[in-house]
Each structure stands twice: as C-alpha cells, then as structure tokens.
Amino acid sequence: MLLVFGTSRLFFFCAGTLAAIFLPWAIPAGSVLEPPGFLDYWAHWDGAWYAEIATEGYGARDPASTAFFPLFPMLVSVGSALGGGPALWGVLVSLAATLFATYFVYRVAEKHAGVGSARAATLCFSFFPTAFFLNAPYTEALFVAFTAGSYWAAYVRRDLLLAGVLGALAAATRNLGVLLLIPLLYEWLRARREFGWRGLFALGLVPTGLLGYAAFLWARFGDPVIFARQQAAYWGRELTDPGDTLARAWAAAADGMRYVLDPATLFVETDPTPALSASNTLNLVFLALFLVIMGVGFVVLPPGLSLYTFVVTLLPVLTPTPSFPLMSLPRFMLGSFPLFLVLGFVLSKSRPALYVWLVASGVLGAALTAMFATWRWVA
C-alpha cells in the first residue's frame, strides 16, 4: 500500500511539475489567483479559494467563499502559521489525508472481497485520471479519508461512535458528508442487535459537522445557509430536471469534441476556452463510465453503500451550472470511494484488464495533470 501511495503521488507530482515548467500557462479570467510561494501551481481554481480562506478568512473578497466548507482551510491555516505558505501546506494536508484514504479503501475492500480486490481497488484509486487532485489543495483527499474512514469504522472495526466522529469531520469538509448516514444507518439496521440503540445515537454525530458550519455562518453573515445560496448566485447551480441537464450535456459535449480532436489547442493556447469546452466532453464520458460501474455496484455493494454512491456522485445532474451541465463530475467520482471497491472487485479477476485500465488511466491522468498545473480547467 505504501508503495502504491508513494509511486502514484510521485507520478502525478512529476507530471504537474514538468508541465508547469515547460508548457505555456493559460490566462483564466475572473478567477481567484493562486497564492505566491512554493508549489503554487498546485493551488489553481478551487485550490486558490481554499488558500485565500486559509490566509484571509471567509468573506474577505466576497461571500462566495462560504461555498467552501471550513475543515480543510482550517488545517491549512494552522500549518501556514508555522511558515511555508498555504499552497505548500495545502499539498501536505492532502498528501497526509491521501495516505489515510488509501489505507481505509484497502481495508474496506479487503473485508468486502479479499486481498486481491483490495490491491486492485487501491491501485485504481491512486491512479484514477483525476487522482492528481489528491496532490492539490483540494478537499478530495480529506473527504475520502473521512468518508472511507467512517465506513471502515462501522463496517470493519464495528465502532459506530468512531464512525459518527469521522462522519462529522466529513460533513465539515463537504456538505455531502451528511449522506454518510445512508450506508451507516444500513449497517446499523443490518446489525442492530450488535450495535444497540447507543450506536444509532452515535450516528447522530454525523450532521454536527454541517450544523456547526451553519451556526458559524449564522453568527458571521446572519444566514446559516448562505453557502447554498452562493452556489446558485456565483456558480449558477440550481435544481434542474435531470432530463434537461442530460440534453444540454450532450450538446455541450458535441461542441467540445472539436478541441478534444485537436489536442494542441488544449496545451499550447493561452486562451482557457478550449479546455473549458473540452471538459464538457470529458464529463459526459465519465458519466457513462460512472453508470457502467454503478450497474455492477448495485449488484456487488451493500444497498446502503450503492445508494450513497449514486446520490453523492450525481449531484451535477441535479444542480448543473448553465454552461457546464456536468461540471466537476470526474472529480466527484474520485471523492466517491465505493466506486473503487467495485473497480477493484471487477479488475482483480483479470490482470491484463487491470493493467490496461492502469495504463489508460495513467496516460489520461498525466494529460489532465498537465492541463490543471497550467491553469486549464479539468474538473
């Protein structure tokens, strides 16, 4: 497991560093810029938001920062106080969280389907095409560490109090952390005689991460759900008919295909438009991949975990942005750890299939890392 962790992190680190040195950077308009300092090329897009929150707090520039939950920037802020800057500490926090996330994914997969499946699951997680976000000042690594850790506590260790505590930390990392109640409650129902009513009360800790942030926002801005309002006001995310979203996603993907077929525009031009448009094509491909994986997942995963995976990943279909109907879906898939339990279960049956998957995933991952490190939108 340590070898997989070290090799994968070095692979994506080298891809990002070489791209940042040798490729021209795009010039994004209207974005929060990355902080100056060591490893600043990892703090792009949302990473720049987290760096700003860590150094200046919420609402320093505008209330849109409240859309980003507090636990990750709090950890970065504590590290930055020791020196080194938010980009460096954002990377360090993510790397530390990735190590724990990898361990929990391995242990859950091991109990679910054996050692071979666990090894394949950690490989698929570590070398997923968007796994470079595990190196970046993003919440993906921390979210997987807490969500997979919470489920590990209930499913493997049989400790619902620990599961509730880790679930609360997940909900303080992202609002979707509260959805852990779905698989955790299923585990309680499945073994309620073992866990007893105290276990059910322990799971009541999970929403406290979200409620604590809401209480802070109420005191700071007078609006406990301003984070949700800012998603609509700043990014245009609103509840939409999924059929309409899919129709728009198909049209946007067709338009972005012209850039996918002309890769030079994605890596050479300083205009960020080609990458933004091509991301719509990538999103639709990943949606198809997700549906295939979940087709198997509903058969091999416990029902609670299957439902959790389906809901937590398909948020973009329910709340799309106007120009990017499936925005960030490939990144959301990385944050949904049960998908890798399914991939591990399937690919452990055939080594050639696992090798083909890892090569394809690694090649695409290196390309996406190069785009991200040079200010080109990926997910």
C-alpha positions in Angstrom: 0.0 0.0 0.0 2.8 2.4 0.8 4.5 1.6 -2.5 1.3 2.4 -4.4 0.8 5.6 -2.4 4.4 6.8 -3.0 4.6 5.8 -6.6 1.2 7.4 -7.5 1.9 10.7 -5.7 5.4 10.9 -7.4 3.9 10.2 -10.8 1.3 13.0 -10.6 3.8 15.4 -8.9 6.3 14.9 -11.8 3.6 15.3 -14.4 2.4 18.6 -12.9 5.9 20.0 -12.2 7.2 19.3 -15.7 4.0 20.8 -17.3 4.3 23.9 -15.1 7.9 24.4 -16.2 7.7 23.6 -19.9 4.1 24.3 -21.1 2.7 27.8 -21.6 0.1 28.7 -18.9 -3.4 29.7 -19.8 -4.7 33.0 -18.5 -8.0 32.5 -16.8 -10.4 35.4 -16.5 -12.2 36.3 -13.3 -10.6 33.6 -11.1 -9.1 33.8 -7.7 -5.4 33.6 -8.4 -3.1 31.1 -6.7 -1.0 32.4 -3.8 2.6 33.1 -4.4 5.1 30.6 -3.0 6.4 27.1 -3.2 4.1 24.6 -5.1 1.8 27.5 -6.1 1.0 25.7 -9.4 -1.0 23.1 -7.4 -3.3 25.8 -5.9 -5.4 26.6 -9.0 -9.1 27.0 -9.3 -10.7 25.8 -6.0 -7.3 25.4 -4.5 -6.8 29.2 -4.8 -10.2 29.7 -3.0 -9.0 27.4 -0.1 -5.7 29.2 0.1 -7.5 32.6 0.3 -9.8 31.3 3.0 -6.9 29.9 5.0 -5.0 33.2 4.9 -7.8 35.8 5.0 -10.9 34.1 6.3 -14.4 34.0 4.9 -15.9 36.9 3.1 -12.5 38.7 2.6 -13.3 39.2 -1.0 -16.9 38.3 -1.4 -19.4 35.9 0.3 -18.9 33.3 -2.5 -16.1 31.8 -0.3 -18.7 30.4 2.0 -19.5 27.7 -0.5 -16.2 26.1 0.5 -16.5 24.2 3.8 -14.1 25.0 6.7 -12.2 22.0 7.9 -9.6 21.9 5.0 -8.7 25.6 5.1 -8.6 25.4 8.9 -5.9 22.7 8.7 -4.0 24.7 6.0 -4.2 27.8 8.2 -2.7 26.0 11.2 0.2 24.8 9.0 0.7 28.1 7.3 1.2 29.8 10.7 4.3 27.7 11.0 5.6 29.1 7.7 5.8 27.9 4.2 2.6 29.3 2.7 -0.9 27.9 2.0 0.0 26.2 -1.3 2.7 24.1 0.4 0.5 23.3 3.4 -2.5 22.5 1.2 -0.4 19.9 -0.6 1.0 18.5 2.6 -2.5 18.2 4.2 -3.8 16.5 1.0 -0.9 14.0 0.9 -1.3 13.1 4.6 -5.0 12.6 4.0 -4.4 10.5 0.9 -2.3 8.1 2.9 -5.2 7.5 5.3 -7.7 7.4 2.5 -5.7 4.7 0.7 -5.5 2.7 3.9 -9.2 2.8 4.6 -10.1 2.0 1.0 -7.8 -1.0 1.2 -9.2 -2.3 4.5 -12.9 -1.9 3.4 -12.2 -3.6 0.0 -10.2 -6.4 1.8 -13.2 -7.2 4.0 -15.6 -6.9 1.1 -13.9 -9.1 -1.4 -10.4 -10.2 -0.3 -6.8 -9.1 -0.6 -6.7 -9.2 -4.4 -9.6 -6.9 -4.7 -8.2 -4.6 -2.1 -4.9 -4.3 -4.0 -6.7 -3.5 -7.3 -9.0 -1.0 -5.5 -6.1 1.0 -4.1 -4.3 1.0 -7.5 -7.5 2.2 -9.3 -8.0 4.9 -6.6 -4.4 6.1 -6.6 -4.0 6.2 -10.4 -7.5 7.4 -11.3 -7.3 10.0 -14.1 -8.3 12.8 -11.7 -6.2 11.5 -8.8 -3.8 14.4 -9.2 -6.4 16.3 -7.0 -5.1 14.2 -4.2 -1.8 16.2 -4.5 -3.5 19.6 -4.7 -5.0 21.9 -2.0 -8.5 20.4 -2.7 -10.8 18.6 -0.3 -10.9 15.3 -2.3 -8.2 13.6 -0.2 -9.6 14.7 3.1 -13.1 13.9 2.1 -12.2 10.3 1.1 -10.1 9.9 4.2 -13.1 10.8 6.5 -15.9 9.1 4.4 -14.0 5.9 3.8 -12.7 6.1 7.4 -16.2 6.5 8.8 -17.5 3.5 6.8 -14.4 1.5 7.8 -15.1 2.2 11.5 -18.6 0.8 11.1 -18.1 -2.0 8.6 -14.6 -3.3 9.6 -14.0 -2.1 13.2 -17.6 -2.2 14.3 -17.4 1.1 16.2 -20.3 3.4 15.4 -19.0 6.1 17.8 -15.8 6.5 15.8 -17.9 6.3 12.6 -20.0 9.2 13.8 -17.0 11.3 14.7 -15.3 10.7 11.4 -18.6 11.3 9.6 -19.0 14.7 11.4 -15.5 15.6 10.1 -16.5 14.6 6.6 -19.6 16.9 6.9 -17.3 19.7 8.0 -15.2 19.1 4.9 -18.1 19.0 2.4 -21.9 19.3 2.9 -22.3 15.9 1.2 -20.6 14.3 4.1 -24.0 14.1 5.8 -25.0 11.5 3.2 -22.8 9.0 5.0 -25.9 8.5 7.2 -27.3 6.3 4.3 -24.7 3.5 4.5 -24.1 3.9 8.2 -27.8 3.5 9.0 -27.9 0.5 6.8 -25.0 -1.0 8.8 -26.9 -0.3 12.0 -30.1 -1.8 10.7 -28.2 -4.9 9.5 -26.6 -5.5 12.9 -28.8 -3.5 15.3 -28.6 -6.2 18.0 -24.9 -5.9 17.9 -24.8 -2.1 17.9 -27.8 -1.4 20.0 -29.6 1.9 20.4 -26.4 3.6 21.5 -25.0 3.0 18.1 -27.9 4.8 16.5 -27.4 7.8 18.8 -23.7 7.8 17.9 -24.6 8.2 14.2 -26.4 11.4 15.2 -22.9 13.0 15.4 -22.6 12.9 11.6 -24.7 16.1 10.8 -22.9 18.1 13.5 -20.1 19.0 11.1 -22.6 20.7 8.8 -24.6 22.2 11.6 -21.5 23.6 13.2 -20.6 25.4 10.0 -24.2 26.7 9.6 -24.0 28.1 13.1 -20.8 29.9 12.3 -22.3 31.4 9.1 -25.4 32.5 11.1 -23.2 34.3 13.5 -20.8 35.7 10.8 -23.3 36.6 8.0 -26.7 36.2 9.6 -27.6 33.4 7.2 -26.9 29.8 8.1 -27.4 28.5 4.5 -25.5 31.2 2.7 -23.2 28.5 1.4 -26.1 27.0 -0.6 -27.3 30.5 -1.8 -23.8 31.3 -3.1 -23.6 28.1 -5.1 -26.6 29.4 -7.1 -25.6 33.1 -7.1 -21.9 32.7 -8.1 -21.8 29.4 -10.0 -25.4 29.2 -11.1 -26.1 25.8 -9.6 -29.8 25.3 -9.3 -32.1 22.2 -9.0 -32.9 21.2 -12.6 -34.8 18.5 -14.4 -32.2 15.7 -15.0 -33.5 15.1 -18.5 -32.9 18.7 -19.4 -29.4 18.5 -17.9 -28.5 15.4 -19.9 -29.8 17.0 -23.2 -27.6 20.1 -22.5 -24.7 17.9 -21.5 -24.9 16.0 -24.8 -24.9 19.2 -26.9 -22.1 20.7 -24.9 -20.0 17.5 -25.2 -20.5 17.6 -29.0 -19.3 21.2 -29.1 -16.2 20.4 -27.0 -15.3 17.4 -29.2 -13.6 19.7 -31.7 -11.0 20.6 -29.1 -10.5 17.0 -27.9 -9.7 16.1 -31.6 -7.2 18.9 -31.7 -5.1 18.5 -28.5 -2.6 21.2 -29.4 -5.2 23.8 -28.5 -5.6 22.3 -25.1 -1.9 22.5 -24.1 -0.4 25.4 -26.2 -3.0 28.2 -26.4 -3.2 30.6 -23.5 -6.9 31.1 -24.1 -8.7 28.9 -21.4 -11.8 28.4 -23.6 -10.7 25.2 -25.4 -10.1 23.4 -22.1 -13.3 24.6 -20.6 -15.3 23.4 -23.7 -13.4 20.1 -23.8 -14.3 19.5 -20.2 -17.9 19.0 -21.2 -16.9 16.1 -23.4 -14.8 14.6 -20.6 -17.7 15.0 -18.2 -20.1 13.0 -20.5 -17.5 10.2 -20.9 -17.1 10.0 -17.1 -20.9 9.9 -16.7 -21.1 6.9 -19.0 -18.2 5.3 -17.0 -20.0 6.0 -13.7 -23.2 4.4 -14.9 -21.3 1.3 -16.1 -19.5 1.0 -12.7 -22.7 1.5 -10.8 -24.5 -1.1 -12.9 -22.1 -3.5 -11.3 -22.1 -1.7 -8.0 -25.8 -2.2 -7.3 -25.1 -6.0 -7.6 -21.8 -6.3 -5.6 -22.1 -3.5 -3.0 -24.3 -3.4 0.1 -27.5 -1.5 -0.8 -26.8 1.4 1.6 -23.3 2.0 0.0 -24.7 1.7 -3.5 -27.4 4.4 -2.8 -24.8 6.6 -1.1 -22.5 6.4 -4.1 -25.3 7.1 -6.6 -26.5 10.2 -4.8 -23.2 11.7 -3.8 -21.8 11.4 -7.3 -24.7 12.6 -9.4 -25.1 16.0 -7.7 -24.0 17.7 -11.0 -27.0 16.2 -12.8 -29.4 17.6 -10.2 -27.8 21.0 -9.8 -25.9 21.8 -13.0 -24.2 25.1 -14.0 -25.5 26.9 -17.0 -22.5 26.4 -19.3 -21.1 23.2 -17.9 -24.1 20.8 -17.2 -21.9 18.0 -15.6 -19.3 20.3 -14.1 -16.7 18.6 -11.9 -18.2 15.1 -12.3 -14.8 13.4 -12.8 -13.6 15.0 -9.6 -16.7 14.0 -7.7 -16.2 10.4 -8.8 -12.7 10.5 -7.2 -14.4 11.5 -4.0 -16.8 8.6 -4.0 -14.7 5.8 -2.6 -17.2 2.9 -3.2 -16.6 3.2 -6.9 -13.1 1.9 -6.3 -14.4 -1.1 -4.4 -16.4 -2.0 -7.5 -13.4 -1.4 -9.8 -11.2 -3.5 -7.5 -13.7 -6.3 -7.4 -14.1 -6.4 -11.2 -10.5 -5.8 -12.3 -8.9 -8.2 -9.7 -10.5 -11.0 -11.8 -8.1 -10.3 -14.7 -4.6 -9.0 -14.5 -4.5 -8.0 -18.2 -7.7 -6.0 -17.7 -6.2 -4.3 -14.6 -3.0 -3.4 -16.5 -4.9 -2.0 -19.4 -7.0 0.1 -17.1 -4.0 1.4 -15.2 -2.1 2.3 -18.4 -5.1 4.1 -19.9 -5.9 5.8 -16.6 -2.3 6.9 -16.1 -1.9 8.4 -19.6 -5.2 10.3 -19.3 -4.2 11.3 -15.7 -0.8 12.7 -16.9 -2.6 14.8 -19.6 -5.2 16.2 -17.2 -2.5 16.9 -14.6 -0.6 18.9 -17.2 -3.7 20.9 -18.0 -4.5 21.6 -14.4 -1.0 22.7 -13.4 -1.0 25.3 -16.3 -4.4 26.9 -15.3 -6.5 24.9 -17.7 -9.9 23.7 -16.4 -10.2 20.0 -15.9 -13.0 19.2 -13.4 
